[in-house]
């Protein structure tokens, strides 16, 4: 559970950047109003509501995480219904921990969020400075407003603070450390020899009678599953957008419409010293130091009461003239780069403002052309998709054939490859398609399916083309598979018999080495091995360390590897680990592992108790 929460912190809290607190103080940006599902309550945890919008954002984040960790995975397989239960449980768990942290007096300062924001590379311009436009663009694409994003982030940091507290408060006793060392640093000596399955398979000779008899006895294994072939029409934005051409006149017309909002802008980078209620003496003191040549950023750290920017020399980032209060913006606009303003009054207090930099952003038709073209294509595609989708739903109801519908809609009717209920290739990769294709309405009644939503604005309607019933495959079709299965069975039986004989010889006192040499088998000896020892067969090593360490004489055991090989093992020596032989670094590492394990157990127990006592409305 502790690892789950830590991974969640990385995926959400630190995967996106935080809003710098001072931007909110001046801009007054809050949560945008939402309607419909965005404002509906999805779950209530101890009286605290979680909106449907928050759940959907968490679902989308989880989808992105899964896709990033599974290259090539089809996004259509990740339906909201599949992911939602797990995400809701995570949200409930996080909410319970957040509530516990707040009730325990924990909090997150604006200075903490500001430092994290300014140090996040994903939101820095090429020169390393914080890029507010890039930041806002990204969080809005994630579905957040400034207010909701800051609230989410502070909650994430609060949860992480609570979780980290378990590591900080956990401890490990000397006896626990000695016990851990005795296990983790334990050393074992062992011999083993291997009977390879493949060698046994290679020696198997089969007659036609054996093959025929095996086939007849196992005919149920060699059935061809029922299959369907379907006609289908697929509707997606790419069918339209890839062929759409935007004329020069359309581009010019849209550019002219947007020209007023696209005018070249000037962005100014501001820094300030904020004083809540300064007297004349304090202002005179600061101005005197400025005139004497002291650095503005140093004075901001010394005097400014804005905790969000003081540590950064008062730097507030860039504004295009509408970020800060009117009086602040007016004073900033009147400055030359490097100049400091007279005291300026706003609702936040008194500001001494310094202009750090000016950036000019110019736009023209050529620079905006690509964006406008994509914008127009997207708009036309949306209209096209809505119209086609409505007609597809109307025409496919009780349709005799899909070909006529495709002609009416200027789309293409396609024919699928045969697929079974278990296939995952082509359109069968979508569970909704397979479910519809084998439904009674399509398979028995011969109706067209409902229009299926595949995700990413892709839609599909299908109709049965042909049905291929299940059938018994002939021996000629499956002979290679029959031979492989029978050879494997006979080889394993032979291997088990031969392995038992070898085990008996070793049990009677013969050495593994001598038995292996007499049978021309591969054998190995491993001395002084620990659980962490590399360069040895890991499968054999894991088996050896699962054997009890209390035997007073050699222990002879056997097992089958994952690929079917038979291995005879002789455990000849066990030496418990000794913590007194560990270096200080090794002791520290082992202690940390023990503390983390204890912390994880404690957190899991506490969360289970929280969940048991919680009032949850789903």
N, C-alpha and C positions, 0 to 999 in steps of 0.2 A: 504493500500500500504506500509506504514511504517512497519507493522508487516510482510508483505511478504518479504521485503528486509532483515529484521532482521533474519527471518527464513532461508533465502537463505544464509546469512553469516554463520550461524551455520552449515548448511548442507554442505557448500563447503569450506569456508575459514578456519573454525576451525575443520571440520571433518577430514581434511588431514593436515599433518604437513608441515611447511615451510622449505625451504632450507636455511641453514646458509650461510650468505653472503660470509664469508671468504673462504668457500670451492670453490665457483665460482672464487674468485679472484685468487686462485692458480691453480685450475684444468682447467680453460678455457673451461668448458663444456658448449655448447650452444644448440640451438634447433637442433634436428636431422632433416635431410632433409626428406621431405615427398613428396609423389607423388599421382597422381590420386585424389580421393575425398578428401584426407587429405589436399591437397594444394588448392583445388577449393574454390572459394568465395561463401559463402552461403547468406550473406546479407552485405550491405554497409550502415553504419550509419554516416552521415555527413562526408563522404569521408574515414572513417575508416573501413577497411575490417574485417569481421568475417569469418573465414574459416569453411569449412564443418566439419573439424576435431573437431573444438571447439563446434559446434552444436551437433555433435554426442556424445562428452564427456558429454555435459550438459544433453542430452537425457538419457544417461546411468546413470548419477547421479540421475536424477529424477526417473528413474525406481527403483534404489536401495532405494531411499527414500520411494516411494510408497509401495514397498514390505516389508520394515522394519516396516511400520506403519499398514500393513494389513496382519497379519499372516495367512498363508494358501492360499493367493491369487496366482493363477496360473500365472507365469511370461509370459506365451504365450499370455495372454490376453492384455498385455501391448505392443502393436505394436508401432514401431517408428512413423508410420503415425498418430496414435492417439495422441501421446505425442508431436510430433514436433511443431505444431502451438503454443501451450502454451509456450514451451521452447523458441522458436524464439522470441515471444513477451517479455519474461523475459530478454532475452539477449539484445534486443533492449533497454528496459527500463534501464538495468544496464549500458549499454554502454553510454546512454545519461547522466546518473548521473555521471559516471566516467569522461566523457568529461567536464561536468560542474564543477566537483571538481578540475580538473587539470587547467581549465581556471581561477578558483578562487584562484590559487596558493597553493592548498593543495598538500601534498606529504607524502610518507611513507619512513622512514629511514631504512637503513640496520640494525641498532641496534635493531629497533623494531621487525623486522622479526627474527633476531637471538635470541632474548629473548623468543619469542613465540616458536621457534623451540626447543630450549634446554629445555623448560618447558613442552613439549608435551609428556605425558606418553606413547603414542602409539609408540614412536620412541626411547624409552629408553631401555637400556639393563637391565638385572636383578639387576645390581648394581646401577641403576639410571642414568648412563651416556648415552649421546647421541650415538645412534648406526647408523652410516652413511649407512652401508649396508642394514639395515632394512628399513631405510628411502628411499633409492634409489630403492629398490625392490618394495616398496609399490607404489611410484609415477609412476614407469614404468608400473605397473599393471593397474594403472588408465589411462594410455595412455599419460602420460606426460614425457617430458625430463626435465633436470634440468632447462634449460633456460625458457621453456614455463611454467613450474610450478611456478617458482619465479615470472614471469610476471603476471600470473593469480592471485597469492596470493596477490601481492602488489595492484593489481586492486581491489580485494575484500576488502582489508583493507581501501583503498581509498574511496570506496563506503560507507563502514560502517562509516568512519569518517564524510562523508558528511551527511549521514542520521542522525547520532547522533547529528549533529549540530542543527537540528530542535528542538530536545528536549532541547538542551543547550540554544537556543536563544528564545524559546517560553516562554510565561509568562501568568499568570492568574490574573485578577484584583480582588479587594476585592468584588465588586458587583457580579462578576462571581462566586467567591467562595461561597458567600452567596446564590446565586441561586442554585448552585450544592448541597449545604448542605440542602437547603429547600426541594430538591427532593430526594436525596439519604438518608437523615436522617428522612424523613417523617414517621409518625406513624399513623396506622389506627386500628380501632376497628371494628370487624364484626362478625356476626353470619351466620351459614349456616347449611342447612340440605340436606341430600342426598337420592334420590330415586335410588336404585341400579337396573341396567338393568338385571343382572343375576337373581335376585329374580323374576322379571317379566317374564323372559323367562321360569323359572322353573314352573310357574303356567299355562303356555299355554297348552291346550289340543287340539289336532288336530284329525279330523276325516279323514277317507280314502278319502272321497269326496273332502275335502279341499286340501289334498295333491295332488290328481289327477288334480284338477282344477288349482292349482298353477303350477304344472309341465306343463300342456298343455298351460298355458298362458306365460310360460317363457322357452319354449323348446330351444330357441336359446342359452340360457345360458349353456345348457347341450349337447353341440356338442363335439365329439372327433375330435381333430385336425388331419389333414393328417400327416402321419408318413412315414419314409423310414427306410429300413434296408439296409446297404451297406456292401459289401465285401471290405476289405482294406488290404494294405501291409504297414507296418510302418518300416522305416529305421532310425536307430540311432546308435551312437558310442557304447552305452552300449551293443547292441546285439553282438558286436564283442569283445570288451575289457573284458567283464565279463567271456568269455570262453577262452581267449587267454592265453597261457602258454609260458613263456620265459625260454629257456634252460639255464643251467649253463654256457655252452659254449658261448652263445650270451652275457650273462652278463659279463663274463670275457673279451671277445673280445672288448666290448664297454668300459669297464674300462681301458683296456690297451691303447685304442685309446685316452682316455682323461687323461691318467696318468700325462702327462706333465703339463697340466693345473690344475690338481688336487693336485699337490705337496703341501706339508705342507707350510703354509705361516706364516710370522711373521708380526704382526701389532703393530705399535708404536704410542703411544698417545703423541702428541706434544703440547707445548705451546710456545708462542713467544712474544717478545716485538718488534714491528715494528717502525722503525724510518726512515722518508723519506730522510732527508739529515743531519745526525748527524755529529757533529765535534768531534775531539778527546777528548775535555774536557767533553762533554756530555757522551760519551761512558765510559770515565774514572770514571765519577761520578756514573753511574749505576753499573759498575763493582765493584767499591769501596763499594757500599751499599750491593751488593750481598756477597762480601767477609766478610762484617761485620755481615752477618747473616740475613739481611732483606729478607722477603719472596718474591719469584719471582712473585707470583700473585698480591701482593700489588704493586710492582714496575710496573707491566704491566698496572694496573689500572691508575697509576700515569703518566707513560711515553709513553705507546704505542699509536701510531697514528692509529691503526686498530680499528675503532669504533665497528666492528663486534665482536671482541673477548676481547677487553680491560676490559669490565665490568665483564667478566668471568675469569679474571686472565690470559688472553692470551690463554686459552684452544682452540685448533683447532680440537680436536677429534682424531680419529685413522687414520693412513695411512698404506697401505701395501707396500708402496714404489713407488707408481705412482700417488699420489694425488698432491703433491707439486712440485715446480721446482727442477731440478736435483741437483743443489748445496744445496738446502734446505734438500732434502732427503739424500744426501751423509753425510752432517753434522749430521743429526739426527741419521743415522745408526751408526755413530762412537761414539755416546754417551752411557754412562751407565745411568741407571735409576737415576734421581735426578741431573745429571750433566747439566751444561749450556755451550753452545758452544761459541766460539769466534764469533765476528761479521761476518755474512754471507751476501753477496751481491746477490740480485735478481732484476728483473725488478721492483718489488714492493717497494724496498728500502733495508735498512739494518735490519737484524734480529738477535736478541739474542734468541737462541732456547734452550728450556729445554725439556728433555725426561721425561715424567711423568710416563709412564707405558709401558710394553711389554706384548703382548698376543700371544701365540703360538696356531696355528690351525693346527692340524694334520688330515690327511685323510687316509683311507685304504679301501680295498674292502668291508668289512663288513659295514662300515659307509655309503658308497655310493651305496650299493646294491639296497636298496629300491628306491632311486631316479632314478637310471639307469633303473630299471625294469619298472617304470612308464613312463619314457622317451621313452623306446623302444615300450611299448604298445601304447603310444600316437602316435608315428610315424607310426607304423603298422596300427593303427586304421584310421589315416588320409588317408593313401593310400587305405585301404579297402573301406572307406566311399566314396571316390572320384570315385573309380571304380564301386561300386555298384550303386551309384547315377546315373552315366552316363548310365549304362545298364538299370536301372529302367525307366529312361526317354525314352530310345529307345524302350524298349519292351512294355511299357504300352500304347504307341501310337496305337490306333485302336485295342487294345487287346480284344480278345473274352472273356477270363476269366482271373482272377488274379491268380488263383490257379496254372496255368502253369507257369506264370512268377515267382511266389514264388518258385516253384521247380527249375527253371533254376538258380535263384539267391541264392538258399539255404536259403531262408527266409520263413516266415510263413504267409499264408493268413488267415485273421481273419474275423469274422462276427460280426457286431455291434449289440447292442440292438436297438430296434426301437426308433427313436427320432423325435421330431417335430422341427419346425423352431425356437422355443423358448427354447428348452432344453439346459441345460448347464452341463450335466453329461457325463462322458466318453469322447470319441473323439468329441462329440458335444460341449464340452467346448471350442473348438477352432472355432471362427467365420468363418475362412476360410473353415473349413470342412463342416459346415452347409450350407454356401453359395454355395459350390461346389455340395453338395449332392442334393440341390433343384434347381440347375441350369438346363436350358433347355437341355444342352449337355448331362448331366447325367440322368436327370429324363425322358426326352422325347426321346432323340436320343439314349439313352442307351450306350453312350460312356464312357470310363474310364476318370476320371478327369486328369487334369495336375498334375504333382508331386507338392504337396503343401508343402511349408516351414512353419514349426510350431515353429521354434526358437530353439536355443541351439543345432543346427545340427540335428534336428529331421525332417524327411520328411515322407509324406504319400500320397499314391495314392488310390483312391476309385472307386468303380463301383457299380451301383445299383443292389441290391439283390432282393428286393421286395418293392412294394409301397402299403401303406395302406391308402386308401382315407378317407377323413373326413366323419363322419357318425353321425347320431342322436343316443345318448345313450338312452337305455331303462330306464323306471322309476325304475325298480328293481336295476339297476346299481347305480343310483344316489339318491336313496330314502333318505339316511342319509343326504346328502347335501341339498335336497329339504326341509326336515323337519327342518334343522338348519336355512336355509334362511327364511322360512315362519314363524317359531317361533320368529326369531329376528325381522322381520317386524311387526308382531302383537304385540310383547312386546314393541317395540319402540312407536308404535301408542298408546298403552295403557299408556305408561310412559308419553308421551306428554300430553294426556288428563288429567291424574292424576296430572301432574306437573302444568298445567294451573290452576286447581282447587286450589292447594296449594298456588300458587302465588296470586290468587284472595283473599284468606283468609288473607294472610300476608299484601296485599295492603289495605285491609279493616281495618287494625289496629291490628290484632292479632299478638302476639309475635311469632317469629320463634320457640322458645323453646316450647311454648304451642302447636303450630300446630304440631311440630315433635312428641311430647309426645302423642298427641291424635291419631296420625297415626302410632305410634310405629316405628318411623324412627330415624336413627342416626342423631344427631345434635352436633355442636361444637360452642364454642365461643372463639374468639381470640382477645386478648386485647393488645394494645400497640405494634403491630407488625410493623417491618420495612421490607424493601425489602430483607434485608440480614438475617432476622430471620430464624433460623432453627427449626426443630422439629415440623413443621406444614405441612399441605398438600400444596405442592408447586404449584400444578395446580390451586387450589382455590386462593392461595395467589397471583399468577400472574394475575388472572382475577380481583381480588379485586383492585390491584394497577393499572389496566387499566381503572378503573372507574374514572370519573371526580372528582376532589377534591373541587369543588365549590358549591356543594349542601348545602342548608341551613337546610335540614331535612334528615331523614333516606332515603337511596336509596335502593330500592328493585329490584334485577335483577336475572336472571337465565342463566344457560349455560349447555351444555353437555360436559362431560369429554371425554378424548380420548377413554375410554373403553365403552362409551355410557351412563354412569350414568347421571341422571338429578339432578342439584344442584340449590337450591334456596339460594341466598345470600342477607343479609341485612347489608349494610355499615352504621354504626351508628356513627362513629367519625373519623375526619381527623385532624391531628396536623402537621403543617409544621415543617421541621427540622430547627434547629437554630445553625448557625456556632459558636456562642459565647459559646455554651455548649460543643464544641468539645475539646478534649485534643490537645496538640501541635502535638503529633504523628498522631492523626486522621486528623488534618488540613494539615499536611505535606503530608500524603497519598492522601487526596482528591485533594490537589494542584497538586501533581504529575500526578494524573489521568487526571485532566483538561489540564495540560501542554502537556501530551502525546497525548491527543485527538486533541488539537490545532495543535501540530506538525504534526500529521498524515494528518490532513486536508490541512495544508500548503504544505506538501510534495506532496500530491496527486494533488493539483492544479498546482504546479510548474512542475511536471512531465507531466501533461496533456498539459501544455503550451509548454514544450520542444518537446513533440511528435508532436504537431501541427506545430511547426516551423522547425522540423527536415527534412533533405533530406535523405530519406531511399530508398534504392534499394534492392528489394528482389529477 
